[in-house]
Amino acid sequence: MPTFPSISPTYGVRKNSKPNARTVKFGDGYEQSITFGLNQNPKTFALTFEVSETDADTIETFLDERAANNMESFDFTPPGESSSSKFVCEDWSKSIPYLNRATIQATFRQRFEP
C-alpha cells in the first residue's frame, strides 16, 4: 500500500464528517434514524499544500500515479490524528503564485477496504 509523501499541509485543514444513516419519516411528523453499514462515519479532508515547486511535483506525481492505477487508495495520517487511514484523492488543483512556489489544493476521501 503506497503512503502519501511526508509533506505536511498548511494550517486551515477542513475535516468533514457525513454519517451514513437512513431515516424514515412518518406521517405524524415523527422520524426514526439508523446508521447503515459497518463504517458509518467516513471523513473527508480539504487540504492545502503551500510548498516548493519540487514538493508540488512530488505530490502531483504521487496523485497522478494513484489515479492512473484505478484510483488506488493510499495511507495518510491527517493533521491532528494519531493514526493513518486509507484515502483516495479524486480532485486536486495546482497553482503557481510565485517563482519556485506552488499551492496544491486537494480533497482526500476516506476509503474503507481490507
Steps between C-alpha positions, in 0.01 A plus 500: 500500500655834398545769762449870429835688491606652831399853400273673749202713395473858619274592790135553428412138423126441468370163624149394399298216644191355338346216700341234284148478642157410371201698623133407480247782536155414624183685406454646847838679495705241688829374359708187560870489401746214493865488398565295189798274428813409691683832460230756569700821521754551217716813508598741224794739532545818296876560501722780374871450442701822460836355401798529269461406132699183568268386782196592290630283217553214748139530625356532152698203367385288796134592444527449122641151555214407733243629249665308215484184710117487521476752784728298726468592867794615709591534865492850647509635854282813514621794708397461863426127461702232676479226237490467125199398294441412138401784268439576136542836331258556213548875470801730528630820345836671477578870476835676483465838674875580517824386345598157641188485720180306439167443668318170471144469621376143537204315645579168668205266552530215749461156343422187695661186365685197641 
